[in-house]
Amino acid sequence: MPDATIVGCQRAEGRWPEKQALEFQIMASPPVLTLDKSGMWTHLAVVLDAKAGQLVHYANGFPVARHTVRLGAPYRLGSAELGNWNVRGGPNLAPSLIRNLSASLDEFELFSRALSGAEIHKLHTEGKPESDM
């Protein structure tokens, strides 16, 4: 298993309607899912804070990457797949930007607001299986 990152991708529709083109921003964390962590429960979170213009990736309750969001609101969740990065790859992408998650997904939560770092840490702590405590 290669090392893997958390990937957040943002797409803006209609930026160039005459060209029928879309604008993308790919925001990836450094590798957080590594071979030595294979088989271990891992808490992953992504927070998009529109007011601050930031996207933050978290692993096990701690921030691992912070990105400035280039594309403005409104933000909406359209067609999406959990664990499968459905953006076309390119020849210059890092090997850690794999396109799928080969793992079990315990639960998924979507909030209507950006959570704070303390709230993400609490979700990790309270959601951690007893065997990992």
C-alpha distance (Angstrom), angle and dihedral (degrees) to the residues before:
residue distance angle dihedral
M1 . . .
P2 3.81 . .
D3 3.80 119.9 .
A4 3.80 111.6 -88.6
T5 3.79 138.0 -153.4
I6 3.78 136.2 -149.2
V7 3.79 107.6 -108.3
G8 3.78 127.1 -158.2
C9 3.76 116.5 -174.5
Q10 3.75 126.6 -171.0
R11 3.79 124.8 -165.4
A12 3.77 128.4 -168.7
E13 3.77 117.2 -158.4
G14 3.76 123.9 -145.7
R15 3.80 98.5 15.2
W16 3.78 88.9 136.9
P17 3.83 104.5 17.2
E18 3.78 92.4 170.9
K19 3.82 88.9 60.1
Q20 3.82 94.3 37.3
A21 3.80 86.6 -129.3
L22 3.77 132.4 148.6
E23 3.76 129.1 -148.1
F24 3.81 118.2 -132.8
Q25 3.76 134.1 -166.2
I26 3.79 116.6 -169.5
M27 3.80 114.5 -162.0
A28 3.80 113.6 -171.6
S29 3.78 131.3 178.2
P30 3.78 123.5 -136.9
P31 3.83 112.1 -91.2
V32 3.83 109.1 -63.8
L33 3.81 103.0 160.0
T34 3.78 104.0 67.9
L35 3.79 133.3 169.0
D36 3.81 92.5 -105.0
K37 3.84 88.3 60.0
S38 3.81 94.3 50.3
G39 3.81 110.8 133.9
M40 3.81 93.6 15.9
W41 3.81 124.2 119.6
T42 3.80 109.0 -108.9
H43 3.80 128.4 -174.0
L44 3.82 113.6 -143.4
A45 3.79 125.3 -175.5
V46 3.78 137.1 172.2
V47 3.81 121.2 -162.9
L48 3.80 121.3 -165.1
D49 3.80 108.8 -164.4
A50 3.81 106.8 -170.4
K51 3.82 94.1 -175.6
A52 3.81 92.3 54.1
G53 3.82 92.7 36.9
Q54 3.81 91.0 -129.4
L55 3.77 139.6 124.9
V56 3.82 115.9 -159.0
H57 3.81 126.9 -167.3
Y58 3.81 118.1 -151.8
A59 3.81 130.9 -165.8
N60 3.80 119.0 -169.2
G61 3.79 92.5 -13.1
F62 3.80 98.4 -50.4
P63 3.83 130.1 98.8
V64 3.81 113.6 -107.7
A65 3.82 100.2 172.0
R66 3.79 138.0 15.2
H67 3.81 123.8 -164.0
T68 3.78 134.5 -174.1
V69 3.80 109.2 -126.8
R70 3.81 110.3 -128.4
L71 3.79 98.1 -173.1
G72 3.77 118.7 72.3
A73 3.76 132.9 -131.1
P74 2.94 149.8 -56.6
Y75 3.79 95.4 88.7
R76 3.77 121.2 -171.1
L77 3.75 137.3 166.2
G78 3.77 110.7 -121.0
S79 3.77 127.8 163.9
A80 3.79 105.0 -12.1
E81 3.78 141.1 163.4
L82 3.80 125.1 -153.0
G83 3.77 113.0 -131.1
N84 3.79 94.8 7.2
W85 3.77 120.0 92.7
N86 3.79 101.9 -146.4
V87 3.80 98.3 -171.8
R88 3.78 116.9 107.5
G89 3.80 112.6 -102.6
G90 3.73 127.0 -132.8
P91 3.79 138.6 -147.8
N92 3.83 93.6 -102.7
L93 3.80 99.1 53.4
A94 3.79 118.5 121.6
P95 3.83 115.1 -106.4
S96 3.82 88.4 -117.6
L97 3.82 90.5 67.3
I98 3.79 94.2 87.3
R99 3.78 117.4 171.3
N100 3.80 102.6 -130.8
L101 3.79 143.9 37.2
S102 3.80 113.9 -124.1
A103 3.79 96.6 -164.7
S104 3.79 144.1 81.8
L105 3.78 118.5 -84.5
D106 3.81 111.9 -141.3
E107 3.80 99.9 -171.8
F108 3.78 142.3 -22.4
E109 3.80 127.8 -147.5
L110 3.80 128.7 -173.4
F111 3.80 118.2 -167.1
S112 3.80 129.0 -160.7
R113 3.81 92.4 -133.4
A114 3.79 139.5 36.7
L115 3.81 111.2 -86.8
S116 3.79 120.8 -138.1
G117 3.78 123.0 -117.6
A118 3.82 89.1 -106.3
E119 3.82 90.7 54.0
I120 3.81 91.7 50.0
H121 3.81 90.3 49.2
K122 3.82 90.0 50.3
L123 3.83 91.5 50.0
H124 3.81 88.9 52.7
T125 3.80 94.3 47.0
E126 3.82 95.3 45.7
G127 3.82 94.5 41.8
K128 3.80 96.9 48.3
P129 3.82 113.8 115.6
E130 3.80 115.1 -112.6
S131 3.81 91.2 -118.1
D132 3.83 89.1 63.6
M133 3.82 97.1 48.0
